[in-house]
Amino acid sequence: MTPPPIRAVIADDQVMVRQGFTVLLNAEPDIEVVGQAVNGLDAVAQADRLDPDVVLMDIRMPELGGIEATRRITAREGSTAKVLVLTTFDLDEYVYEALRAGASGFLLKDASADELAHAVRVVAAGDALLSPNITKRLIVEFSRTAGAPRVPLKERIGDLTERETEVLSLIAAGLSNAEIAGRLVLAEQTVKTHVGRILVKLGVRDRTQAAVFAYESGLVRPGGL
């Protein structure tokens, strides 16, 4: 049985970007663009009404910016939508704030059609941020400004087993499940099970947010990888 297509909403104040991404994504057999939003407020409203799997979110938009829109979408009770941030620069400072707001990943606006479709699939599946190198660069960079570890976060680490804590540290280092399995000499399915339990125990949406948690709790520190 063929699974239903990934349902996406594209939020960008530039009509050419919205239409171009819509054409590219609708050409994929497993992705369907179900809405286009012209600003952050529109994105929040469409996410609430359409309940998409992924929202492709521009950061700089009128009415309401992408960061606050991301925060509202991911904070909505019952929402399962993942946010994929669109940006012009691969180390745009606003990307860090978007990750804190709950975004699951980011994509450069000049990405190829294949990269765009791949990013949507990866984020929809709750997997890596896009690539381990990008994960590590982003998380390490924004964690430099995170300040001292927040106590409630650090206390929640105590809910994890020793093995789960080890797996979380490797997630924060940007390793894929296969790489973690190789590092810890485990079956990949076992690692996948550990990751699922980590997400439940920490109350986070995906492995990207788990990595953010690892840094903000002080479990992993910049330069300590």
C-alpha atoms as an extended CHARMM CRD file, in Angstrom:
* protein
*
       225  EXT
         1         1  MET       CA              0.0000000000        0.0000000000        0.0000000000  PROA      1               0.0000000000
         2         2  THR       CA              1.4090000000        3.3700000000       -1.0450000000  PROA      2               0.0000000000
         3         3  PRO       CA              1.7320000000        5.7940000000        1.8920000000  PROA      3               0.0000000000
         4         4  PRO       CA             -0.0400000000        9.1550000000        1.5870000000  PROA      4               0.0000000000
         5         5  PRO       CA              2.0530000000       12.0210000000        0.2000000000  PROA      5               0.0000000000
         6         6  ILE       CA              3.8950000000       14.4220000000        2.4800000000  PROA      6               0.0000000000
         7         7  ARG       CA              1.6770000000       17.5050000000        2.7720000000  PROA      7               0.0000000000
         8         8  ALA       CA              3.5530000000       20.8060000000        2.6380000000  PROA      8               0.0000000000
         9         9  VAL       CA              2.7820000000       24.4960000000        3.0740000000  PROA      9               0.0000000000
        10        10  ILE       CA              5.1750000000       27.0890000000        1.6420000000  PROA      10              0.0000000000
        11        11  ALA       CA              5.4200000000       30.4220000000        3.5090000000  PROA      11              0.0000000000
        12        12  ASP       CA              7.3160000000       33.1900000000        1.7250000000  PROA      12              0.0000000000
        13        13  ASP       CA              6.4320000000       36.7810000000        0.8660000000  PROA      13              0.0000000000
        14        14  GLN       CA              8.0180000000       36.4240000000       -2.5790000000  PROA      14              0.0000000000
        15        15  VAL       CA              5.5090000000       35.0110000000       -5.0220000000  PROA      15              0.0000000000
        16        16  MET       CA              8.1970000000       33.6020000000       -7.3160000000  PROA      16              0.0000000000
        17        17  VAL       CA              9.7070000000       31.6000000000       -4.4760000000  PROA      17              0.0000000000
        18        18  ARG       CA              6.3340000000       30.1970000000       -3.4620000000  PROA      18              0.0000000000
        19        19  GLN       CA              5.3350000000       29.2790000000       -6.9750000000  PROA      19              0.0000000000
        20        20  GLY       CA              8.7400000000       27.9160000000       -7.9160000000  PROA      20              0.0000000000
        21        21  PHE       CA              8.9420000000       25.6470000000       -4.8850000000  PROA      21              0.0000000000
        22        22  THR       CA              5.3460000000       24.5590000000       -5.4410000000  PROA      22              0.0000000000
        23        23  VAL       CA              6.0850000000       23.4560000000       -8.9980000000  PROA      23              0.0000000000
        24        24  LEU       CA              9.2410000000       21.6060000000       -7.9410000000  PROA      24              0.0000000000
        25        25  LEU       CA              7.6350000000       19.8120000000       -5.0060000000  PROA      25              0.0000000000
        26        26  ASN       CA              4.4180000000       18.9090000000       -6.8000000000  PROA      26              0.0000000000
        27        27  ALA       CA              6.5430000000       17.1870000000       -9.4380000000  PROA      27              0.0000000000
        28        28  GLU       CA              7.5400000000       14.6630000000       -6.7620000000  PROA      28              0.0000000000
        29        29  PRO       CA              5.2180000000       11.6450000000       -6.4810000000  PROA      29              0.0000000000
        30        30  ASP       CA              5.3620000000       11.5780000000       -2.6770000000  PROA      30              0.0000000000
        31        31  ILE       CA              4.9810000000       15.3150000000       -1.8980000000  PROA      31              0.0000000000
        32        32  GLU       CA              1.9460000000       17.5780000000       -2.2790000000  PROA      32              0.0000000000
        33        33  VAL       CA              1.8690000000       21.3330000000       -1.6730000000  PROA      33              0.0000000000
        34        34  VAL       CA             -1.4750000000       21.9680000000        0.0080000000  PROA      34              0.0000000000
        35        35  GLY       CA             -1.0700000000       25.6840000000        0.7290000000  PROA      35              0.0000000000
        36        36  GLN       CA              0.9340000000       28.8570000000        0.1250000000  PROA      36              0.0000000000
        37        37  ALA       CA              1.2600000000       31.5470000000        2.8050000000  PROA      37              0.0000000000
        38        38  VAL       CA              2.2560000000       35.1590000000        2.1140000000  PROA      38              0.0000000000
        39        39  ASN       CA              3.4780000000       35.9770000000        5.6420000000  PROA      39              0.0000000000
        40        40  GLY       CA              3.9000000000       34.5220000000        9.1220000000  PROA      40              0.0000000000
        41        41  LEU       CA              0.3270000000       35.1170000000       10.2370000000  PROA      41              0.0000000000
        42        42  ASP       CA             -0.9310000000       33.4120000000        7.1100000000  PROA      42              0.0000000000
        43        43  ALA       CA              1.4620000000       30.5210000000        7.7470000000  PROA      43              0.0000000000
        44        44  VAL       CA              0.1510000000       30.0150000000       11.2830000000  PROA      44              0.0000000000
        45        45  ALA       CA             -3.4430000000       30.1280000000       10.0620000000  PROA      45              0.0000000000
        46        46  GLN       CA             -2.7960000000       27.6560000000        7.2480000000  PROA      46              0.0000000000
        47        47  ALA       CA             -0.8640000000       25.2980000000        9.4910000000  PROA      47              0.0000000000
        48        48  ASP       CA             -3.8040000000       25.3210000000       11.8960000000  PROA      48              0.0000000000
        49        49  ARG       CA             -6.3720000000       24.7740000000        9.1510000000  PROA      49              0.0000000000
        50        50  LEU       CA             -4.5180000000       22.3500000000        6.8790000000  PROA      50              0.0000000000
        51        51  ASP       CA             -2.4180000000       20.4320000000        9.4380000000  PROA      51              0.0000000000
        52        52  PRO       CA              0.4940000000       19.8750000000        7.0240000000  PROA      52              0.0000000000
        53        53  ASP       CA              3.4290000000       17.5740000000        7.6540000000  PROA      53              0.0000000000
        54        54  VAL       CA              6.0000000000       20.2490000000        6.7750000000  PROA      54              0.0000000000
        55        55  VAL       CA              5.9450000000       24.0460000000        6.6160000000  PROA      55              0.0000000000
        56        56  LEU       CA              8.7000000000       25.6360000000        4.5240000000  PROA      56              0.0000000000
        57        57  MET       CA              9.1780000000       28.9140000000        6.3560000000  PROA      57              0.0000000000
        58        58  ASP       CA             10.9200000000       32.0910000000        5.2100000000  PROA      58              0.0000000000
        59        59  ILE       CA             12.4220000000       34.0570000000        8.0870000000  PROA      59              0.0000000000
        60        60  ARG       CA             11.9620000000       37.6550000000        7.0040000000  PROA      60              0.0000000000
        61        61  MET       CA              8.2980000000       38.3090000000        6.2360000000  PROA      61              0.0000000000
        62        62  PRO       CA              5.8350000000       41.1510000000        6.8760000000  PROA      62              0.0000000000
        63        63  GLU       CA              3.0270000000       41.0080000000        9.4610000000  PROA      63              0.0000000000
        64        64  LEU       CA              4.7480000000       38.2450000000       11.4290000000  PROA      64              0.0000000000
        65        65  GLY       CA              8.2800000000       36.9340000000       10.9550000000  PROA      65              0.0000000000
        66        66  GLY       CA              9.1660000000       33.3170000000       10.4110000000  PROA      66              0.0000000000
        67        67  ILE       CA             10.7050000000       32.8150000000       13.8510000000  PROA      67              0.0000000000
        68        68  GLU       CA              7.5750000000       33.7670000000       15.7710000000  PROA      68              0.0000000000
        69        69  ALA       CA              5.4280000000       31.9050000000       13.2520000000  PROA      69              0.0000000000
        70        70  THR       CA              7.5600000000       28.8060000000       13.8370000000  PROA      70              0.0000000000
        71        71  ARG       CA              7.1730000000       29.1820000000       17.5910000000  PROA      71              0.0000000000
        72        72  ARG       CA              3.3850000000       29.4270000000       17.3160000000  PROA      72              0.0000000000
        73        73  ILE       CA              3.0700000000       26.4750000000       14.9450000000  PROA      73              0.0000000000
        74        74  THR       CA              5.2680000000       24.1090000000       16.9520000000  PROA      74              0.0000000000
        75        75  ALA       CA              3.7010000000       25.1690000000       20.2550000000  PROA      75              0.0000000000
        76        76  ARG       CA              0.1320000000       24.5270000000       19.1380000000  PROA      76              0.0000000000
        77        77  GLU       CA             -1.3780000000       21.6400000000       21.0500000000  PROA      77              0.0000000000
        78        78  GLY       CA             -1.7110000000       18.5660000000       18.8760000000  PROA      78              0.0000000000
        79        79  SER       CA              0.4190000000       20.0010000000       16.0780000000  PROA      79              0.0000000000
        80        80  THR       CA              2.7400000000       17.5450000000       14.3420000000  PROA      80              0.0000000000
        81        81  ALA       CA              3.8900000000       19.9370000000       11.6190000000  PROA      81              0.0000000000
        82        82  LYS       CA              7.6620000000       20.1870000000       11.1810000000  PROA      82              0.0000000000
        83        83  VAL       CA              9.1360000000       23.5330000000       10.1440000000  PROA      83              0.0000000000
        84        84  LEU       CA             11.8720000000       23.7300000000        7.5260000000  PROA      84              0.0000000000
        85        85  VAL       CA             13.3850000000       27.2130000000        7.5370000000  PROA      85              0.0000000000
        86        86  LEU       CA             14.2450000000       28.8870000000        4.2280000000  PROA      86              0.0000000000
        87        87  THR       CA             17.2600000000       31.1720000000        4.2570000000  PROA      87              0.0000000000
        88        88  THR       CA             19.6090000000       32.9500000000        1.8630000000  PROA      88              0.0000000000
        89        89  PHE       CA             22.7680000000       32.3530000000        3.8980000000  PROA      89              0.0000000000
        90        90  ASP       CA             23.8660000000       29.0270000000        5.3240000000  PROA      90              0.0000000000
        91        91  LEU       CA             24.8630000000       30.6130000000        8.6460000000  PROA      91              0.0000000000
        92        92  ASP       CA             22.2030000000       33.2780000000        8.8950000000  PROA      92              0.0000000000
        93        93  GLU       CA             22.0600000000       34.3020000000       12.5670000000  PROA      93              0.0000000000
        94        94  TYR       CA             18.2940000000       34.0600000000       12.5000000000  PROA      94              0.0000000000
        95        95  VAL       CA             18.4860000000       30.3460000000       11.7580000000  PROA      95              0.0000000000
        96        96  TYR       CA             19.7440000000       29.7360000000       15.3030000000  PROA      96              0.0000000000
        97        97  GLU       CA             16.7320000000       31.5390000000       16.7510000000  PROA      97              0.0000000000
        98        98  ALA       CA             14.4370000000       29.5400000000       14.4750000000  PROA      98              0.0000000000
        99        99  LEU       CA             15.9000000000       26.2950000000       15.8190000000  PROA      99              0.0000000000
       100       100  ARG       CA             15.2720000000       27.4780000000       19.3580000000  PROA      100             0.0000000000
       101       101  ALA       CA             11.7210000000       28.3100000000       18.3240000000  PROA      101             0.0000000000
       102       102  GLY       CA             11.1940000000       24.6970000000       17.2700000000  PROA      102             0.0000000000
       103       103  ALA       CA             12.3090000000       24.4730000000       13.6360000000  PROA      103             0.0000000000
       104       104  SER       CA             13.4960000000       21.0340000000       12.5460000000  PROA      104             0.0000000000
       105       105  GLY       CA             15.9870000000       22.1120000000        9.9190000000  PROA      105             0.0000000000
       106       106  PHE       CA             16.9340000000       24.6780000000        7.3400000000  PROA      106             0.0000000000
       107       107  LEU       CA             17.3800000000       24.9230000000        3.5950000000  PROA      107             0.0000000000
       108       108  LEU       CA             19.1410000000       27.4250000000        1.3840000000  PROA      108             0.0000000000
       109       109  LYS       CA             16.8170000000       29.1320000000       -1.1010000000  PROA      109             0.0000000000
       110       110  ASP       CA             19.1590000000       28.3150000000       -3.9670000000  PROA      110             0.0000000000
       111       111  ALA       CA             18.8970000000       24.5740000000       -3.2840000000  PROA      111             0.0000000000
       112       112  SER       CA             18.3850000000       22.2820000000       -6.2570000000  PROA      112             0.0000000000
       113       113  ALA       CA             15.1010000000       20.4770000000       -6.8670000000  PROA      113             0.0000000000
       114       114  ASP       CA             16.6040000000       17.2480000000       -5.5220000000  PROA      114             0.0000000000
       115       115  GLU       CA             17.9360000000       18.9800000000       -2.3980000000  PROA      115             0.0000000000
       116       116  LEU       CA             14.5630000000       20.6130000000       -1.7900000000  PROA      116             0.0000000000
       117       117  ALA       CA             12.6410000000       17.3410000000       -2.0470000000  PROA      117             0.0000000000
       118       118  HSD       CA             15.2290000000       15.5180000000        0.0700000000  PROA      118             0.0000000000
       119       119  ALA       CA             15.0190000000       18.1640000000        2.8020000000  PROA      119             0.0000000000
       120       120  VAL       CA             11.2360000000       17.9250000000        2.9520000000  PROA      120             0.0000000000
       121       121  ARG       CA             11.3890000000       14.1390000000        3.2090000000  PROA      121             0.0000000000
       122       122  VAL       CA             14.0760000000       14.1910000000        5.8950000000  PROA      122             0.0000000000
       123       123  VAL       CA             12.3020000000       16.7550000000        8.0610000000  PROA      123             0.0000000000
       124       124  ALA       CA              8.9370000000       15.0350000000        7.6300000000  PROA      124             0.0000000000
       125       125  ALA       CA             10.5090000000       11.8000000000        8.8560000000  PROA      125             0.0000000000
       126       126  GLY       CA             11.9640000000       13.5140000000       11.9310000000  PROA      126             0.0000000000
       127       127  ASP       CA             15.4890000000       12.5470000000       10.9600000000  PROA      127             0.0000000000
       128       128  ALA       CA             18.7120000000       14.5850000000       10.7390000000  PROA      128             0.0000000000
       129       129  LEU       CA             18.8010000000       18.3310000000       10.2560000000  PROA      129             0.0000000000
       130       130  LEU       CA             19.9000000000       17.7270000000        6.6420000000  PROA      130             0.0000000000
       131       131  SER       CA             23.5100000000       16.6920000000        7.0030000000  PROA      131             0.0000000000
       132       132  PRO       CA             25.6820000000       15.9220000000       10.0310000000  PROA      132             0.0000000000
       133       133  ASN       CA             28.1500000000       18.6880000000        9.1680000000  PROA      133             0.0000000000
       134       134  ILE       CA             25.4130000000       21.3140000000        9.0270000000  PROA      134             0.0000000000
       135       135  THR       CA             23.8520000000       19.9950000000       12.2390000000  PROA      135             0.0000000000
       136       136  LYS       CA             27.1260000000       20.3020000000       14.0990000000  PROA      136             0.0000000000
       137       137  ARG       CA             27.9320000000       23.7870000000       12.7550000000  PROA      137             0.0000000000
       138       138  LEU       CA             24.5190000000       25.1840000000       13.5950000000  PROA      138             0.0000000000
       139       139  ILE       CA             24.0610000000       23.6630000000       17.0180000000  PROA      139             0.0000000000
       140       140  VAL       CA             27.5780000000       24.4850000000       18.1640000000  PROA      140             0.0000000000
       141       141  GLU       CA             27.3200000000       28.0600000000       16.9310000000  PROA      141             0.0000000000
       142       142  PHE       CA             24.0290000000       28.9740000000       18.5750000000  PROA      142             0.0000000000
       143       143  SER       CA             24.9400000000       27.1490000000       21.7690000000  PROA      143             0.0000000000
       144       144  ARG       CA             27.7920000000       29.6200000000       22.2570000000  PROA      144             0.0000000000
       145       145  THR       CA             25.1700000000       32.2260000000       23.0920000000  PROA      145             0.0000000000
       146       146  ALA       CA             22.9110000000       29.9570000000       25.1230000000  PROA      146             0.0000000000
       147       147  GLY       CA             24.4590000000       30.8990000000       28.4800000000  PROA      147             0.0000000000
       148       148  ALA       CA             24.5680000000       28.6220000000       31.4930000000  PROA      148             0.0000000000
       149       149  PRO       CA             22.6350000000       25.3290000000       31.3170000000  PROA      149             0.0000000000
       150       150  ARG       CA             19.0570000000       25.6910000000       32.5060000000  PROA      150             0.0000000000
       151       151  VAL       CA             18.3980000000       23.5550000000       35.5860000000  PROA      151             0.0000000000
       152       152  PRO       CA             15.0220000000       22.0990000000       34.4930000000  PROA      152             0.0000000000
       153       153  LEU       CA             16.6290000000       20.9350000000       31.2560000000  PROA      153             0.0000000000
       154       154  LYS       CA             19.5390000000       19.3570000000       33.0710000000  PROA      154             0.0000000000
       155       155  GLU       CA             17.1730000000       17.5740000000       35.4480000000  PROA      155             0.0000000000
       156       156  ARG       CA             15.3350000000       16.0050000000       32.5090000000  PROA      156             0.0000000000
       157       157  ILE       CA             18.5930000000       14.3980000000       31.3620000000  PROA      157             0.0000000000
       158       158  GLY       CA             18.3050000000       12.2980000000       34.5120000000  PROA      158             0.0000000000
       159       159  ASP       CA             15.3320000000       10.4690000000       32.9860000000  PROA      159             0.0000000000
       160       160  LEU       CA             17.6300000000        8.9250000000       30.3740000000  PROA      160             0.0000000000
       161       161  THR       CA             19.5170000000        5.6770000000       30.7970000000  PROA      161             0.0000000000
       162       162  GLU       CA             23.2920000000        5.6880000000       30.4400000000  PROA      162             0.0000000000
       163       163  ARG       CA             23.0090000000        4.2820000000       26.9090000000  PROA      163             0.0000000000
       164       164  GLU       CA             20.3480000000        6.8090000000       25.9250000000  PROA      164             0.0000000000
       165       165  THR       CA             22.5340000000        9.6410000000       27.2230000000  PROA      165             0.0000000000
       166       166  GLU       CA             25.3830000000        8.2980000000       25.1080000000  PROA      166             0.0000000000
       167       167  VAL       CA             23.1570000000        8.1430000000       22.0230000000  PROA      167             0.0000000000
       168       168  LEU       CA             21.8850000000       11.6830000000       22.6600000000  PROA      168             0.0000000000
       169       169  SER       CA             25.4470000000       12.9850000000       22.8040000000  PROA      169             0.0000000000
       170       170  LEU       CA             26.1600000000       11.4310000000       19.4150000000  PROA      170             0.0000000000
       171       171  ILE       CA             22.9540000000       12.8560000000       17.9510000000  PROA      171             0.0000000000
       172       172  ALA       CA             24.1690000000       16.2870000000       19.0810000000  PROA      172             0.0000000000
       173       173  ALA       CA             27.4860000000       15.5860000000       17.3450000000  PROA      173             0.0000000000
       174       174  GLY       CA             25.5530000000       15.2340000000       14.0870000000  PROA      174             0.0000000000
       175       175  LEU       CA             25.8730000000       11.4680000000       13.6750000000  PROA      175             0.0000000000
       176       176  SER       CA             23.2390000000        9.5030000000       11.7760000000  PROA      176             0.0000000000
       177       177  ASN       CA             21.6600000000        6.3480000000       13.1980000000  PROA      177             0.0000000000
       178       178  ALA       CA             23.9810000000        4.2080000000       11.0810000000  PROA      178             0.0000000000
       179       179  GLU       CA             27.0380000000        6.0990000000       12.3240000000  PROA      179             0.0000000000
       180       180  ILE       CA             25.8850000000        5.8530000000       15.9350000000  PROA      180             0.0000000000
       181       181  ALA       CA             25.3580000000        2.1130000000       15.4650000000  PROA      181             0.0000000000
       182       182  GLY       CA             28.9040000000        1.7650000000       14.1770000000  PROA      182             0.0000000000
       183       183  ARG       CA             30.3610000000        3.8610000000       16.9940000000  PROA      183             0.0000000000
       184       184  LEU       CA             28.5350000000        1.9480000000       19.7510000000  PROA      184             0.0000000000
       185       185  VAL       CA             28.6080000000       -1.4640000000       18.0350000000  PROA      185             0.0000000000
       186       186  LEU       CA             24.8260000000       -1.7520000000       18.0180000000  PROA      186             0.0000000000
       187       187  ALA       CA             22.2450000000       -2.7440000000       15.4230000000  PROA      187             0.0000000000
       188       188  GLU       CA             20.8310000000        0.2740000000       13.5980000000  PROA      188             0.0000000000
       189       189  GLN       CA             17.3060000000       -0.7400000000       14.6250000000  PROA      189             0.0000000000
       190       190  THR       CA             18.4370000000       -0.7040000000       18.2660000000  PROA      190             0.0000000000
       191       191  VAL       CA             19.7270000000        2.8310000000       17.8280000000  PROA      191             0.0000000000
       192       192  LYS       CA             16.4160000000        3.8290000000       16.2420000000  PROA      192             0.0000000000
       193       193  THR       CA             14.6050000000        2.4410000000       19.2790000000  PROA      193             0.0000000000
       194       194  HSD       CA             16.8800000000        4.4000000000       21.6270000000  PROA      194             0.0000000000
       195       195  VAL       CA             16.2640000000        7.5940000000       19.6470000000  PROA      195             0.0000000000
       196       196  GLY       CA             12.5090000000        7.1060000000       19.8630000000  PROA      196             0.0000000000
       197       197  ARG       CA             12.6790000000        6.6650000000       23.6280000000  PROA      197             0.0000000000
       198       198  ILE       CA             14.9020000000        9.7330000000       23.9820000000  PROA      198             0.0000000000
       199       199  LEU       CA             12.3880000000       11.8900000000       22.1220000000  PROA      199             0.0000000000
       200       200  VAL       CA              9.5470000000       10.6630000000       24.3280000000  PROA      200             0.0000000000
       201       201  LYS       CA             11.4400000000       11.1230000000       27.5920000000  PROA      201             0.0000000000
       202       202  LEU       CA             12.6660000000       14.6010000000       26.7170000000  PROA      202             0.0000000000
       203       203  GLY       CA              9.3290000000       15.6470000000       25.2360000000  PROA      203             0.0000000000
       204       204  VAL       CA             10.8910000000       16.9080000000       22.0070000000  PROA      204             0.0000000000
       205       205  ARG       CA              9.5880000000       16.6560000000       18.4700000000  PROA      205             0.0000000000
       206       206  ASP       CA             12.5580000000       15.2360000000       16.5730000000  PROA      206             0.0000000000
       207       207  ARG       CA             16.2970000000       14.5810000000       16.6870000000  PROA      207             0.0000000000
       208       208  THR       CA             17.1150000000       18.1620000000       15.7630000000  PROA      208             0.0000000000
       209       209  GLN       CA             15.3560000000       19.4200000000       18.8810000000  PROA      209             0.0000000000
       210       210  ALA       CA             17.0090000000       16.6230000000       20.8620000000  PROA      210             0.0000000000
       211       211  ALA       CA             20.3800000000       17.9720000000       19.7390000000  PROA      211             0.0000000000
       212       212  VAL       CA             19.3490000000       21.4820000000       20.7770000000  PROA      212             0.0000000000
       213       213  PHE       CA             18.3380000000       20.0800000000       24.1620000000  PROA      213             0.0000000000
       214       214  ALA       CA             21.7060000000       18.3460000000       24.5680000000  PROA      214             0.0000000000
       215       215  TYR       CA             23.5660000000       21.6150000000       24.1340000000  PROA      215             0.0000000000
       216       216  GLU       CA             21.2320000000       23.8170000000       26.1430000000  PROA      216             0.0000000000
       217       217  SER       CA             21.2040000000       21.3480000000       29.0480000000  PROA      217             0.0000000000
       218       218  GLY       CA             24.9860000000       21.3130000000       29.1530000000  PROA      218             0.0000000000
       219       219  LEU       CA             25.2560000000       17.6040000000       28.2980000000  PROA      219             0.0000000000
       220       220  VAL       CA             27.3680000000       18.5360000000       25.2630000000  PROA      220             0.0000000000
       221       221  ARG       CA             29.4980000000       21.6410000000       25.0060000000  PROA      221             0.0000000000
       222       222  PRO       CA             30.9980000000       23.4570000000       22.0240000000  PROA      222             0.0000000000
       223       223  GLY       CA             34.4330000000       22.1210000000       21.2550000000  PROA      223             0.0000000000
       224       224  GLY       CA             33.7670000000       19.0040000000       23.2680000000  PROA      224             0.0000000000
       225       225  LEU       CA             32.8560000000       16.8140000000       20.3210000000  PROA      225             0.0000000000
